[in-house]
């Protein structure tokens, strides 16, 4: 079992920046990749950015050039630096960990942190 706790959300004006952090504990040796998802009211949860244990990254088109995901393996944390924020970035942001084995995928989720971008 992996426990994930997010922090760093808040209210920011359009064009501003926020840095989200996710701390992992528990069975962290099982984690193959970590990611940030977000969900706005009335919308599906969507992938924002992901990073593998090897350091490869993947971003949603809406995040490319503005957001950066990073890992600190020594501290068991993953961060999402968000710059040039837009009102459409407003959502609850969730930290995710994933372990994939033959025929099975294991996901863990944090409780989420609210990001609100005002115009």
Helices and strands as residue ranges (DSSP letters): E 2-7, E 10-13, E 18-26, G 28-30, E 33-39, E 46-52, E 57-59, E 67-72, E 77-82, G 87-89, E 91-101, E 104-109, E 113-118
